[in-house]
Amino acid sequence: MTFQAEWLRATLLATSLAFIMTGPALADSSVLANTKPDEFKVTDFLLENGMEVVVIPDHRAPIVTHMVWYKIGSADEPPGKSGIAHFFEHLMFKATTHHAAGEFDRAVSDIGGSNNAFTSYDYTAFHETVAPSALELMMSFEADRMRNLILTDDVIKTERDVILEERRSRIDNNPEAVLDEEVDATLWQNQPYRIPVIGWMQEMEQLNRTDATAFYDKYYRPNNAVLIVAGDVEPETVKALAQKTYGKVARGPDLPPRIRPVEPEQNTKRTVTLSDARVSVPSFSTQWVVPSYHSGKPGEAEALDLLAEILGGGNRSRLYQALVVQQGIASNAGAYFQGSMLDDTNFTAYGAPRGDAKIADIEAAVDAEVARIVRDGVTPAELEKAKDRYIRSMIFARDKQESMANIYGSTLATGGNVQDVQQWPDRIRKVTADEVKAAAARYLVLGRSTTGYLLPQQQAGN
């Protein structure tokens, strides 16, 4: 059971963004030219109780990935109840009126499968990978815990202690994680993304059974969930099983639109500095508030995605080539765009020095590369190469059914639909060099940014 936080994204981003944002390319890839026309056709339908179901057939291996995505994340939590979404992810593994605590996990383990869950700002997801013959069993367990959890004071106290220890070990004992929390709280002045997914310690300590029950009754309903099934299955079979299991769960009250506090105008440059004896190599990151795929105007997020790829998306990017390869002053440097968010999101550039170089040298060099794109734009050749890398990366994502399940699940849980996923390659291909330059000029303004510095203890005061 995990939560997704900024400090984790930074290390996993090169892989996760390729999987999350470029998957649709496979539908148009010549690599699939020899497959049957309907072999990878995605099916989407609604159950009578409002639960959306997406089926992604993939018959190359006798396995299936089963995911339930709830449209509830940490950014939807009531004020003063930070961490309740992640806390409830843990509670979903407890006893129900039909199954003892741990019975679900044992059932998955007994058949050689795997299961887990994760919480993000915008959604909470539960997933299992098993043989197709076990799909109905997985659906039965998930449908059961959607409404039949037994929440006692003892259960609440025990699991609350677990998440408090998780915060101590994963956040409080990790200087990078501590800094990332402070940067988020500075970057976002009003938006709930400023609050950590795991929650603030003083609020986590007060979470109780009343909070958990109210949260459960409000959000854990079929009409607030998306079922994704990817693998060696047929849509007709999935539909019949879904109706047999999830279809028996009563629809909940309709939830209001997910309208959250919006950001005021960003008009200052802010810095956050953490010096810690456990840090051996200094590093920095600069972040800007930018539109996401859900909140932006048509084409904006696509341009930002390609901008991130060109600026710092890998060892072919401008930052890596200039700072690591040519100048040799950085041990790493890059950029990323977290596009799959319900509201506005962040664009980040980062780096760390190498040898005798100073962190100020790296920051100045990164700023210079950003300014060069704002001033001169990107070349048609590097833009086409960036598009090609995005499209090709999805071909590899298609080899992992859980990647495809994540693509569709994260899109549908943040206000998108199946068509948004399928049309994504065409929208990426239409982005022009002028649009990339315009996105950089509009959003990557140093006077409206937040920079975090992680420094060794001896550099305090620098």
Secondary structure, DSSP 8 states (H G I E B T S, - for coil): -EE--HHHHHHHHHHHHHHHHHGGGGGG-GGGTTS-TTTT--EEEE-TTS-EEEEEE-TTSS-EEEEEEES--GGGS-TT-TTHHHHHHHHTTS-BSSS-TTHHHHHHHHTT-EEEEEE-SS-EEEEEEE-GGGHHHHHHHHHHHHH-B---HHHHHHHHHHHHHHHIIIIIT-HHHHHHHHHHHHH-SSSGGGS-TT--HHHHTT--HHHHHHHHHHH-SGGGEEEEEEES--HHHHHHHHHHTGGGS--------------------EEEEEEETT--S-EEEEEEEE--TTTS-TTHHHHHHHHHHHHHSSTTSHHIIIIIIIS--EEEEEEEE----SS-EEEEEEEEE-TT--HHHHHHHHHHHHHHHHHH---HHHHHHHHHHHHHHHHHHTT-HHHHHHHHHHHHHTT--HHHHHHHHHHHHH--HHHHHHHHHHH--GGG-EEEEEEEGGGTT-
